[in-house]
Amino acid sequence: MKKIEGVNWQKVAAIAEDRCPFDAFDFAASGFAIFKETAPQFLVDESGELKWDSDDEPIDSWDHLLRRSYAQLRNNIAHGNKARLPSAFTYERTGKFLEAGTKLIDFIAAGLFDHPNWELPIEFR
């Protein structure tokens, strides 16, 4: 058996595009539309200057959505606001990200790879 470490989002995006073309996908019903529609948030650094928490490019492909959504999920939830920068999104948005992240993982595991039990390791032979 082979163990996969890390994710090649381009390959996952190609599978998603093949099964569910991005331009025709119903994001409103997906449960993870927040990752497509949420603009990057401004943060304030120690000097009072504004900076982005991610790129400011529109989400127009599965590849961009998958790469940015997992980065947002990881950065905003797993890492938290360690610098204690004033950022309103850390309150209400965290719960929305958690729910949307679970829906996106379900979509990938069950919808793309027909493996609904994503909590367990997926083995490829």
N, CA, C and O atoms as CSV, one atom per row, in Angstrom:
chain,resi,resn,atom,element,x,y,z
A,1,MET,N,N,0.827,-1.184,0.000
A,1,MET,CA,C,0.000,0.000,0.000
A,1,MET,C,C,0.872,1.247,0.000
A,1,MET,O,O,1.969,1.258,0.557
A,2,LYS,N,N,0.360,2.297,-0.637
A,2,LYS,CA,C,1.068,3.563,-0.683
A,2,LYS,C,C,0.378,4.551,0.239
A,2,LYS,O,O,-0.847,4.572,0.350
A,3,LYS,N,N,1.173,5.356,0.887
A,3,LYS,CA,C,0.636,6.393,1.761
A,3,LYS,C,C,0.821,7.738,1.065
A,3,LYS,O,O,1.912,8.070,0.601
A,4,ILE,N,N,-0.256,8.495,1.003
A,4,ILE,CA,C,-0.189,9.809,0.388
A,4,ILE,C,C,-0.032,10.852,1.480
A,4,ILE,O,O,-0.819,10.912,2.424
A,5,GLU,N,N,0.985,11.659,1.334
A,5,GLU,CA,C,1.211,12.738,2.293
A,5,GLU,C,C,1.101,14.054,1.553
A,5,GLU,O,O,1.772,14.263,0.542
A,6,GLY,N,N,0.268,14.932,2.047
A,6,GLY,CA,C,0.041,16.197,1.373
A,6,GLY,C,C,-1.023,16.028,0.302
A,6,GLY,O,O,-1.479,14.918,0.030
A,7,VAL,N,N,-1.402,17.120,-0.289
A,7,VAL,CA,C,-2.453,17.094,-1.291
A,7,VAL,C,C,-1.985,17.868,-2.511
A,7,VAL,O,O,-1.466,18.978,-2.395
A,8,ASN,N,N,-2.171,17.275,-3.676
A,8,ASN,CA,C,-1.915,17.972,-4.927
A,8,ASN,C,C,-3.247,18.583,-5.353
A,8,ASN,O,O,-4.065,17.917,-5.988
A,9,TRP,N,N,-3.463,19.854,-5.002
A,9,TRP,CA,C,-4.750,20.485,-5.258
A,9,TRP,C,C,-5.051,20.597,-6.742
A,9,TRP,O,O,-6.221,20.612,-7.125
A,10,GLN,N,N,-4.029,20.676,-7.593
A,10,GLN,CA,C,-4.278,20.740,-9.031
A,10,GLN,C,C,-4.940,19.456,-9.528
A,10,GLN,O,O,-5.845,19.508,-10.361
A,11,LYS,N,N,-4.499,18.314,-9.028
A,11,LYS,CA,C,-5.099,17.038,-9.445
A,11,LYS,C,C,-6.521,16.902,-8.904
A,11,LYS,O,O,-7.418,16.449,-9.615
A,12,VAL,N,N,-6.726,17.294,-7.650
A,12,VAL,CA,C,-8.077,17.251,-7.083
A,12,VAL,C,C,-8.981,18.200,-7.854
A,12,VAL,O,O,-10.132,17.871,-8.142
A,13,ALA,N,N,-8.461,19.381,-8.190
A,13,ALA,CA,C,-9.240,20.365,-8.953
A,13,ALA,C,C,-9.609,19.830,-10.332
A,13,ALA,O,O,-10.714,20.079,-10.813
A,14,ALA,N,N,-8.706,19.104,-10.970
A,14,ALA,CA,C,-9.001,18.533,-12.296
A,14,ALA,C,C,-10.126,17.506,-12.198
A,14,ALA,O,O,-10.988,17.444,-13.074
A,15,ILE,N,N,-10.121,16.711,-11.146
A,15,ILE,CA,C,-11.198,15.732,-10.927
A,15,ILE,C,C,-12.511,16.460,-10.661
A,15,ILE,O,O,-13.553,16.093,-11.204
A,16,ALA,N,N,-12.456,17.496,-9.822
A,16,ALA,CA,C,-13.669,18.278,-9.527
A,16,ALA,C,C,-14.223,18.906,-10.798
A,16,ALA,O,O,-15.432,18.875,-11.024
A,17,GLU,N,N,-13.361,19.472,-11.625
A,17,GLU,CA,C,-13.806,20.105,-12.869
A,17,GLU,C,C,-14.430,19.084,-13.813
A,17,GLU,O,O,-15.412,19.376,-14.496
A,18,ASP,N,N,-13.858,17.895,-13.847
A,18,ASP,CA,C,-14.393,16.839,-14.706
A,18,ASP,C,C,-15.776,16.384,-14.247
A,18,ASP,O,O,-16.672,16.186,-15.068
A,19,ARG,N,N,-15.946,16.220,-12.948
A,19,ARG,CA,C,-17.223,15.738,-12.401
A,19,ARG,C,C,-18.252,16.844,-12.201
A,19,ARG,O,O,-19.448,16.623,-12.390
A,20,CYS,N,N,-17.801,18.008,-11.825
A,20,CYS,CA,C,-18.693,19.128,-11.493
A,20,CYS,C,C,-18.083,20.411,-12.037
A,20,CYS,O,O,-17.395,21.116,-11.299
A,21,PRO,N,N,-18.313,20.735,-13.300
A,21,PRO,CA,C,-17.698,21.946,-13.861
A,21,PRO,C,C,-17.939,23.176,-12.984
A,21,PRO,O,O,-19.065,23.447,-12.565
A,22,PHE,N,N,-16.873,23.900,-12.720
A,22,PHE,CA,C,-16.904,25.036,-11.804
A,22,PHE,C,C,-17.975,26.055,-12.180
A,22,PHE,O,O,-18.729,26.512,-11.321
A,23,ASP,N,N,-18.043,26.410,-13.459
A,23,ASP,CA,C,-18.974,27.452,-13.899
A,23,ASP,C,C,-20.437,27.048,-13.754
A,23,ASP,O,O,-21.308,27.917,-13.706
A,24,ALA,N,N,-20.730,25.746,-13.682
A,24,ALA,CA,C,-22.110,25.279,-13.562
A,24,ALA,C,C,-22.439,24.774,-12.153
A,24,ALA,O,O,-23.579,24.398,-11.883
A,25,PHE,N,N,-21.454,24.763,-11.262
A,25,PHE,CA,C,-21.652,24.196,-9.926
A,25,PHE,C,C,-22.556,25.089,-9.086
A,25,PHE,O,O,-22.444,26.314,-9.137
A,26,ASP,N,N,-23.448,24.482,-8.316
A,26,ASP,CA,C,-24.384,25.216,-7.464
A,26,ASP,C,C,-23.744,25.472,-6.097
A,26,ASP,O,O,-23.945,24.708,-5.153
A,27,PHE,N,N,-22.984,26.539,-6.006
A,27,PHE,CA,C,-22.306,26.862,-4.749
A,27,PHE,C,C,-23.297,27.255,-3.662
A,27,PHE,O,O,-23.040,27.015,-2.483
A,28,ALA,N,N,-24.410,27.847,-4.028
A,28,ALA,CA,C,-25.409,28.251,-3.037
A,28,ALA,C,C,-25.917,27.040,-2.250
A,28,ALA,O,O,-26.185,27.146,-1.054
A,29,ALA,N,N,-26.046,25.907,-2.908
A,29,ALA,CA,C,-26.549,24.699,-2.253
A,29,ALA,C,C,-25.427,23.825,-1.686
A,29,ALA,O,O,-25.700,22.826,-1.020
A,30,SER,N,N,-24.197,24.186,-1.939
A,30,SER,CA,C,-23.069,23.321,-1.579
A,30,SER,C,C,-22.767,23.287,-0.088
A,30,SER,O,O,-22.284,22.276,0.421
A,31,GLY,N,N,-23.041,24.360,0.608
A,31,GLY,CA,C,-22.663,24.443,2.017
A,31,GLY,C,C,-21.276,25.022,2.214
A,31,GLY,O,O,-20.871,25.280,3.348
A,32,PHE,N,N,-20.530,25.233,1.117
A,32,PHE,CA,C,-19.200,25.819,1.254
A,32,PHE,C,C,-19.003,27.025,0.326
A,32,PHE,O,O,-17.884,27.326,-0.091
A,33,ALA,N,N,-20.093,27.698,0.018
A,33,ALA,CA,C,-20.029,28.895,-0.831
A,33,ALA,C,C,-19.187,29.999,-0.204
A,33,ALA,O,O,-18.665,30.853,-0.921
A,34,ILE,N,N,-19.047,29.999,1.113
A,34,ILE,CA,C,-18.245,31.020,1.790
A,34,ILE,C,C,-16.828,31.074,1.233
A,34,ILE,O,O,-16.219,32.142,1.180
A,35,PHE,N,N,-16.302,29.922,0.817
A,35,PHE,CA,C,-14.936,29.896,0.301
A,35,PHE,C,C,-14.836,30.544,-1.084
A,35,PHE,O,O,-13.774,31.038,-1.463
A,36,LYS,N,N,-15.925,30.543,-1.830
A,36,LYS,CA,C,-15.933,31.177,-3.149
A,36,LYS,C,C,-16.259,32.661,-3.044
A,36,LYS,O,O,-15.740,33.470,-3.813
A,37,GLU,N,N,-17.100,33.014,-2.114
A,37,GLU,CA,C,-17.653,34.367,-2.065
A,37,GLU,C,C,-16.968,35.298,-1.079
A,37,GLU,O,O,-17.116,36.514,-1.200
A,38,THR,N,N,-16.237,34.787,-0.124
A,38,THR,CA,C,-15.645,35.629,0.900
A,38,THR,C,C,-14.401,36.323,0.383
A,38,THR,O,O,-13.447,35.685,-0.062
A,39,ALA,N,N,-14.432,37.622,0.449
A,39,ALA,CA,C,-13.257,38.406,0.066
A,39,ALA,C,C,-12.209,38.284,1.158
A,39,ALA,O,O,-12.546,38.084,2.325
A,40,PRO,N,N,-10.944,38.402,0.791
A,40,PRO,CA,C,-9.910,38.418,1.830
A,40,PRO,C,C,-10.193,39.525,2.833
A,40,PRO,O,O,-10.754,40.564,2.483
A,41,GLN,N,N,-9.812,39.302,4.053
A,41,GLN,CA,C,-10.071,40.267,5.116
A,41,GLN,C,C,-8.850,41.152,5.340
A,41,GLN,O,O,-7.709,40.708,5.217
A,42,PHE,N,N,-9.113,42.388,5.665
A,42,PHE,CA,C,-8.028,43.273,6.072
A,42,PHE,C,C,-7.662,42.983,7.520
A,42,PHE,O,O,-8.536,42.795,8.366
A,43,LEU,N,N,-6.392,42.949,7.791
A,43,LEU,CA,C,-5.889,42.868,9.154
A,43,LEU,C,C,-5.086,44.130,9.412
A,43,LEU,O,O,-4.662,44.804,8.473
A,44,VAL,N,N,-4.881,44.443,10.646
A,44,VAL,CA,C,-4.074,45.604,11.007
A,44,VAL,C,C,-2.823,45.090,11.696
A,44,VAL,O,O,-2.906,44.366,12.688
A,45,ASP,N,N,-1.665,45.464,11.171
A,45,ASP,CA,C,-0.441,45.007,11.812
A,45,ASP,C,C,-0.045,45.948,12.951
A,45,ASP,O,O,-0.758,46.907,13.246
A,46,GLU,N,N,1.071,45.674,13.574
A,46,GLU,CA,C,1.487,46.415,14.769
A,46,GLU,C,C,1.656,47.917,14.509
A,46,GLU,O,O,1.470,48.728,15.416
A,47,SER,N,N,2.005,48.283,13.282
A,47,SER,CA,C,2.218,49.695,12.963
A,47,SER,C,C,0.925,50.403,12.573
A,47,SER,O,O,0.933,51.603,12.295
A,48,GLY,N,N,-0.189,49.665,12.552
A,48,GLY,CA,C,-1.456,50.266,12.181
A,48,GLY,C,C,-1.746,50.207,10.688
A,48,GLY,O,O,-2.782,50.692,10.233
A,49,GLU,N,N,-0.826,49.611,9.922
A,49,GLU,CA,C,-1.007,49.489,8.475
A,49,GLU,C,C,-1.952,48.333,8.159
A,49,GLU,O,O,-2.009,47.342,8.886
A,50,LEU,N,N,-2.693,48.481,7.058
A,50,LEU,CA,C,-3.582,47.411,6.625
A,50,LEU,C,C,-2.819,46.408,5.773
A,50,LEU,O,O,-1.911,46.777,5.029
A,51,LYS,N,N,-3.189,45.149,5.887
A,51,LYS,CA,C,-2.619,44.108,5.039
A,51,LYS,C,C,-3.714,43.084,4.763
A,51,LYS,O,O,-4.702,43.025,5.494
A,52,TRP,N,N,-3.552,42.286,3.727
A,52,TRP,CA,C,-4.517,41.233,3.381
A,52,TRP,C,C,-4.168,39.948,4.118
A,52,TRP,O,O,-3.001,39.694,4.416
A,53,ASP,N,N,-5.199,39.124,4.417
A,53,ASP,CA,C,-4.913,37.815,4.998
A,53,ASP,C,C,-4.782,36.755,3.898
A,53,ASP,O,O,-4.410,35.620,4.197
A,54,SER,N,N,-5.073,37.088,2.648
A,54,SER,CA,C,-4.875,36.203,1.499
A,54,SER,C,C,-4.951,37.044,0.239
A,54,SER,O,O,-5.117,38.262,0.310
A,55,ASP,N,N,-4.830,36.399,-0.920
A,55,ASP,CA,C,-4.837,37.185,-2.158
A,55,ASP,C,C,-6.203,37.810,-2.407
A,55,ASP,O,O,-7.200,37.405,-1.809
A,56,ASP,N,N,-6.240,38.777,-3.274
A,56,ASP,CA,C,-7.467,39.507,-3.568
A,56,ASP,C,C,-7.994,39.160,-4.963
A,56,ASP,O,O,-8.690,39.969,-5.575
A,57,GLU,N,N,-7.676,37.986,-5.463
A,57,GLU,CA,C,-8.120,37.545,-6.780
A,57,GLU,C,C,-9.475,36.863,-6.666
A,57,GLU,O,O,-9.713,36.122,-5.711
A,58,PRO,N,N,-10.379,37.103,-7.634
A,58,PRO,CA,C,-11.674,36.395,-7.600
A,58,PRO,C,C,-11.475,34.887,-7.760
A,58,PRO,O,O,-10.581,34.438,-8.477
A,59,ILE,N,N,-12.306,34.135,-7.094
A,59,ILE,CA,C,-12.238,32.676,-7.185
A,59,ILE,C,C,-12.971,32.262,-8.455
A,59,ILE,O,O,-14.191,32.400,-8.544
A,60,ASP,N,N,-12.230,31.756,-9.433
A,60,ASP,CA,C,-12.821,31.433,-10.723
A,60,ASP,C,C,-12.503,30.030,-11.215
A,60,ASP,O,O,-12.745,29.707,-12.378
A,61,SER,N,N,-11.961,29.192,-10.332
A,61,SER,CA,C,-11.635,27.811,-10.715
A,61,SER,C,C,-11.586,26.936,-9.462
A,61,SER,O,O,-11.425,27.428,-8.346
A,62,TRP,N,N,-11.728,25.632,-9.676
A,62,TRP,CA,C,-11.611,24.693,-8.553
A,62,TRP,C,C,-10.217,24.777,-7.944
A,62,TRP,O,O,-10.067,24.723,-6.724
A,63,ASP,N,N,-9.206,24.908,-8.781
A,63,ASP,CA,C,-7.840,24.949,-8.283
A,63,ASP,C,C,-7.657,26.112,-7.299
A,63,ASP,O,O,-7.123,25.925,-6.205
A,64,HIS,N,N,-8.093,27.289,-7.685
A,64,HIS,CA,C,-7.946,28.452,-6.812
A,64,HIS,C,C,-8.815,28.307,-5.566
A,64,HIS,O,O,-8.377,28.631,-4.462
A,65,LEU,N,N,-10.039,27.822,-5.736
A,65,LEU,CA,C,-10.929,27.650,-4.591
A,65,LEU,C,C,-10.342,26.671,-3.584
A,65,LEU,O,O,-10.333,26.955,-2.387
A,66,LEU,N,N,-9.854,25.530,-4.042
A,66,LEU,CA,C,-9.322,24.520,-3.120
A,66,LEU,C,C,-8.060,25.006,-2.427
A,66,LEU,O,O,-7.923,24.854,-1.213
A,67,ARG,N,N,-7.142,25.584,-3.180
A,67,ARG,CA,C,-5.899,26.072,-2.561
A,67,ARG,C,C,-6.191,27.165,-1.536
A,67,ARG,O,O,-5.672,27.126,-0.420
A,68,ARG,N,N,-7.017,28.136,-1.908
A,68,ARG,CA,C,-7.265,29.252,-1.002
A,68,ARG,C,C,-8.165,28.857,0.166
A,68,ARG,O,O,-7.949,29.314,1.289
A,69,SER,N,N,-9.166,28.018,-0.077
A,69,SER,CA,C,-10.093,27.680,1.003
A,69,SER,C,C,-9.394,26.934,2.132
A,69,SER,O,O,-9.627,27.218,3.307
A,70,TYR,N,N,-8.545,25.989,1.779
A,70,TYR,CA,C,-7.852,25.258,2.844
A,70,TYR,C,C,-6.819,26.141,3.532
A,70,TYR,O,O,-6.572,25.983,4.728
A,71,ALA,N,N,-6.216,27.063,2.802
A,71,ALA,CA,C,-5.307,28.014,3.441
A,71,ALA,C,C,-6.085,28.907,4.411
A,71,ALA,O,O,-5.634,29.151,5.530
A,72,GLN,N,N,-7.252,29.392,3.982
A,72,GLN,CA,C,-8.076,30.223,4.873
A,72,GLN,C,C,-8.506,29.436,6.098
A,72,GLN,O,O,-8.415,29.926,7.224
A,73,LEU,N,N,-8.972,28.219,5.877
A,73,LEU,CA,C,-9.431,27.390,6.988
A,73,LEU,C,C,-8.293,27.167,7.984
A,73,LEU,O,O,-8.465,27.343,9.191
A,74,ARG,N,N,-7.149,26.786,7.471
A,74,ARG,CA,C,-5.991,26.536,8.333
A,74,ARG,C,C,-5.562,27.806,9.057
A,74,ARG,O,O,-5.362,27.794,10.272
A,75,ASN,N,N,-5.421,28.890,8.323
A,75,ASN,CA,C,-4.919,30.124,8.928
A,75,ASN,C,C,-5.883,30.718,9.945
A,75,ASN,O,O,-5.459,31.160,11.013
A,76,ASN,N,N,-7.154,30.733,9.634
A,76,ASN,CA,C,-8.124,31.392,10.495
A,76,ASN,C,C,-8.569,30.547,11.679
A,76,ASN,O,O,-8.999,31.083,12.701
A,77,ILE,N,N,-8.469,29.251,11.550
A,77,ILE,CA,C,-8.969,28.392,12.620
A,77,ILE,C,C,-7.825,27.695,13.355
A,77,ILE,O,O,-7.710,27.809,14.575
A,78,ALA,N,N,-6.990,26.982,12.623
A,78,ALA,CA,C,-5.924,26.218,13.276
A,78,ALA,C,C,-4.890,27.134,13.928
A,78,ALA,O,O,-4.485,26.900,15.066
A,79,HIS,N,N,-4.467,28.161,13.220
A,79,HIS,CA,C,-3.444,29.053,13.759
A,79,HIS,C,C,-4.030,30.087,14.700
A,79,HIS,O,O,-3.380,30.500,15.660
A,80,GLY,N,N,-5.239,30.499,14.430
A,80,GLY,CA,C,-5.865,31.495,15.298
A,80,GLY,C,C,-5.236,32.864,15.139
A,80,GLY,O,O,-4.454,33.102,14.219
A,81,ASN,N,N,-5.577,33.730,16.019
A,81,ASN,CA,C,-5.121,35.107,15.964
A,81,ASN,C,C,-4.036,35.291,17.018
A,81,ASN,O,O,-4.231,35.998,18.007
A,82,LYS,N,N,-2.897,34.652,16.799
A,82,LYS,CA,C,-1.831,34.659,17.792
A,82,LYS,C,C,-1.274,36.057,18.069
A,82,LYS,O,O,-0.827,36.348,19.178
A,83,ALA,N,N,-1.305,36.908,17.058
A,83,ALA,CA,C,-0.763,38.254,17.241
A,83,ALA,C,C,-1.760,39.180,17.923
A,83,ALA,O,O,-1.436,40.324,18.245
A,84,ARG,N,N,-2.956,38.689,18.140
A,84,ARG,CA,C,-4.029,39.474,18.763
A,84,ARG,C,C,-4.299,40.761,17.983
A,84,ARG,O,O,-4.564,41.818,18.556
A,85,LEU,N,N,-4.223,40.634,16.650
A,85,LEU,CA,C,-4.538,41.782,15.805
A,85,LEU,C,C,-6.038,42.006,15.814
A,85,LEU,O,O,-6.789,41.031,15.854
A,86,PRO,N,N,-6.510,43.244,15.779
A,86,PRO,CA,C,-7.942,43.486,15.737
A,86,PRO,C,C,-8.527,42.949,14.428
A,86,PRO,O,O,-8.215,43.467,13.356
A,87,SER,N,N,-9.349,41.943,14.502
A,87,SER,CA,C,-9.906,41.343,13.286
A,87,SER,C,C,-11.280,40.780,13.602
A,87,SER,O,O,-11.413,39.734,14.237
A,88,ALA,N,N,-12.288,41.487,13.149
A,88,ALA,CA,C,-13.664,41.110,13.467
A,88,ALA,C,C,-14.044,39.738,12.931
A,88,ALA,O,O,-14.916,39.082,13.501
A,89,PHE,N,N,-13.410,39.283,11.844
A,89,PHE,CA,C,-13.801,38.012,11.242
A,89,PHE,C,C,-13.525,36.810,12.134
A,89,PHE,O,O,-14.078,35.737,11.893
A,90,THR,N,N,-12.697,36.953,13.144
A,90,THR,CA,C,-12.369,35.800,13.973
A,90,THR,C,C,-13.520,35.359,14.857
A,90,THR,O,O,-13.454,34.281,15.447
A,91,TYR,N,N,-14.566,36.153,14.968
A,91,TYR,CA,C,-15.668,35.797,15.844
A,91,TYR,C,C,-16.717,34.978,15.102
A,91,TYR,O,O,-16.717,33.751,15.197
A,92,GLU,N,N,-17.590,35.620,14.381
A,92,GLU,CA,C,-18.687,34.928,13.706
A,92,GLU,C,C,-18.200,34.027,12.579
A,92,GLU,O,O,-18.770,32.960,12.351
A,93,ARG,N,N,-17.162,34.440,11.880
A,93,ARG,CA,C,-16.716,33.713,10.695
A,93,ARG,C,C,-16.081,32.359,11.027
A,93,ARG,O,O,-16.123,31.447,10.201
A,94,THR,N,N,-15.505,32.213,12.201
A,94,THR,CA,C,-14.871,30.940,12.553
A,94,THR,C,C,-15.871,29.794,12.503
A,94,THR,O,O,-15.574,28.744,11.934
A,95,GLY,N,N,-17.038,29.974,13.083
A,95,GLY,CA,C,-18.064,28.929,13.043
A,95,GLY,C,C,-18.503,28.612,11.626
A,95,GLY,O,O,-18.722,27.452,11.278
A,96,LYS,N,N,-18.632,29.650,10.811
A,96,LYS,CA,C,-19.018,29.442,9.412
A,96,LYS,C,C,-17.938,28.679,8.658
A,96,LYS,O,O,-18.248,27.804,7.849
A,97,PHE,N,N,-16.670,29.005,8.917
A,97,PHE,CA,C,-15.575,28.289,8.269
A,97,PHE,C,C,-15.545,26.819,8.672
A,97,PHE,O,O,-15.317,25.945,7.836
A,98,LEU,N,N,-15.774,26.548,9.958
A,98,LEU,CA,C,-15.778,25.151,10.410
A,98,LEU,C,C,-16.857,24.340,9.707
A,98,LEU,O,O,-16.601,23.231,9.236
A,99,GLU,N,N,-18.053,24.891,9.638
A,99,GLU,CA,C,-19.148,24.189,8.967
A,99,GLU,C,C,-18.875,24.036,7.477
A,99,GLU,O,O,-19.075,22.958,6.919
A,100,ALA,N,N,-18.425,25.096,6.833
A,100,ALA,CA,C,-18.138,25.039,5.400
A,100,ALA,C,C,-16.971,24.105,5.106
A,100,ALA,O,O,-16.988,23.397,4.098
A,101,GLY,N,N,-15.963,24.092,5.965
A,101,GLY,CA,C,-14.824,23.193,5.781
A,101,GLY,C,C,-15.244,21.739,5.811
A,101,GLY,O,O,-14.771,20.933,5.009
A,102,THR,N,N,-16.134,21.399,6.734
A,102,THR,CA,C,-16.648,20.025,6.807
A,102,THR,C,C,-17.424,19.676,5.537
A,102,THR,O,O,-17.291,18.572,5.009
A,103,LYS,N,N,-18.229,20.614,5.049
A,103,LYS,CA,C,-19.000,20.367,3.813
A,103,LYS,C,C,-18.063,20.198,2.620
A,103,LYS,O,O,-18.304,19.349,1.762
A,104,LEU,N,N,-17.004,20.991,2.557
A,104,LEU,CA,C,-16.056,20.876,1.450
A,104,LEU,C,C,-15.313,19.537,1.509
A,104,LEU,O,O,-15.118,18.889,0.480
A,105,ILE,N,N,-14.902,19.128,2.702
A,105,ILE,CA,C,-14.241,17.830,2.847
A,105,ILE,C,C,-15.192,16.707,2.460
A,105,ILE,O,O,-14.784,15.758,1.789
A,106,ASP,N,N,-16.450,16.800,2.871
A,106,ASP,CA,C,-17.454,15.801,2.465
A,106,ASP,C,C,-17.599,15.759,0.954
A,106,ASP,O,O,-17.669,14.679,0.368
A,107,PHE,N,N,-17.645,16.929,0.314
A,107,PHE,CA,C,-17.762,16.999,-1.142
A,107,PHE,C,C,-16.577,16.296,-1.807
A,107,PHE,O,O,-16.758,15.524,-2.749
A,108,ILE,N,N,-15.376,16.563,-1.321
A,108,ILE,CA,C,-14.185,15.947,-1.911
A,108,ILE,C,C,-14.171,14.447,-1.667
A,108,ILE,O,O,-13.984,13.664,-2.598
A,109,ALA,N,N,-14.371,14.044,-0.413
A,109,ALA,CA,C,-14.274,12.624,-0.072
A,109,ALA,C,C,-15.382,11.795,-0.713
A,109,ALA,O,O,-15.111,10.800,-1.386
A,110,ALA,N,N,-16.628,12.207,-0.502
A,110,ALA,CA,C,-17.762,11.424,-1.003
A,110,ALA,C,C,-18.089,11.753,-2.451
A,110,ALA,O,O,-18.336,10.850,-3.250
A,111,GLY,N,N,-18.092,13.041,-2.798
A,111,GLY,CA,C,-18.505,13.445,-4.136
A,111,GLY,C,C,-17.482,13.185,-5.215
A,111,GLY,O,O,-17.844,12.857,-6.346
A,112,LEU,N,N,-16.210,13.324,-4.887
A,112,LEU,CA,C,-15.175,13.133,-5.899
A,112,LEU,C,C,-14.509,11.772,-5.827
A,112,LEU,O,O,-14.153,11.204,-6.859
A,113,PHE,N,N,-14.332,11.235,-4.611
A,113,PHE,CA,C,-13.596,9.985,-4.454
A,113,PHE,C,C,-14.445,8.826,-3.953
A,113,PHE,O,O,-13.917,7.754,-3.660
A,114,ASP,N,N,-15.765,9.032,-3.853
A,114,ASP,CA,C,-16.680,7.973,-3.426
A,114,ASP,C,C,-16.215,7.300,-2.132
A,114,ASP,O,O,-16.328,6.083,-1.988
A,115,HIS,N,N,-15.705,8.077,-1.214
A,115,HIS,CA,C,-15.207,7.563,0.065
A,115,HIS,C,C,-15.747,8.443,1.181
A,115,HIS,O,O,-15.062,9.362,1.627
A,116,PRO,N,N,-16.993,8.170,1.648
A,116,PRO,CA,C,-17.639,9.078,2.605
A,116,PRO,C,C,-17.018,9.100,3.995
A,116,PRO,O,O,-17.311,10.008,4.773
A,117,ASN,N,N,-16.176,8.140,4.331
A,117,ASN,CA,C,-15.601,8.085,5.681
A,117,ASN,C,C,-14.238,8.761,5.709
A,117,ASN,O,O,-13.217,8.112,5.931
A,118,TRP,N,N,-14.231,10.068,5.481
A,118,TRP,CA,C,-12.975,10.790,5.396
A,118,TRP,C,C,-12.257,10.931,6.721
A,118,TRP,O,O,-11.097,11.342,6.755
A,119,GLU,N,N,-12.928,10.596,7.812
A,119,GLU,CA,C,-12.259,10.690,9.108
A,119,GLU,C,C,-11.172,9.626,9.254
A,119,GLU,O,O,-10.258,9.769,10.066
A,120,LEU,N,N,-11.280,8.568,8.467
A,120,LEU,CA,C,-10.299,7.478,8.503
A,120,LEU,C,C,-9.344,7.647,7.332
A,120,LEU,O,O,-9.714,8.251,6.326
A,121,PRO,N,N,-8.116,7.125,7.437
A,121,PRO,CA,C,-7.193,7.226,6.312
A,121,PRO,C,C,-7.751,6.512,5.082
A,121,PRO,O,O,-8.366,5.451,5.189
A,122,ILE,N,N,-7.528,7.107,3.925
A,122,ILE,CA,C,-7.948,6.500,2.667
A,122,ILE,C,C,-6.709,5.815,2.090
A,122,ILE,O,O,-5.679,6.453,1.871
A,123,GLU,N,N,-6.822,4.528,1.850
A,123,GLU,CA,C,-5.688,3.770,1.342
A,123,GLU,C,C,-5.863,3.526,-0.138
A,123,GLU,O,O,-6.944,3.153,-0.594
A,124,PHE,N,N,-4.782,3.741,-0.897
A,124,PHE,CA,C,-4.781,3.517,-2.328
A,124,PHE,C,C,-3.863,2.340,-2.617
A,124,PHE,O,O,-2.780,2.234,-2.041
A,125,ARG,N,N,-4.288,1.472,-3.493
A,125,ARG,CA,C,-3.483,0.295,-3.839
A,125,ARG,C,C,-3.004,0.375,-5.249
A,125,ARG,O,O,-2.311,-0.528,-5.718
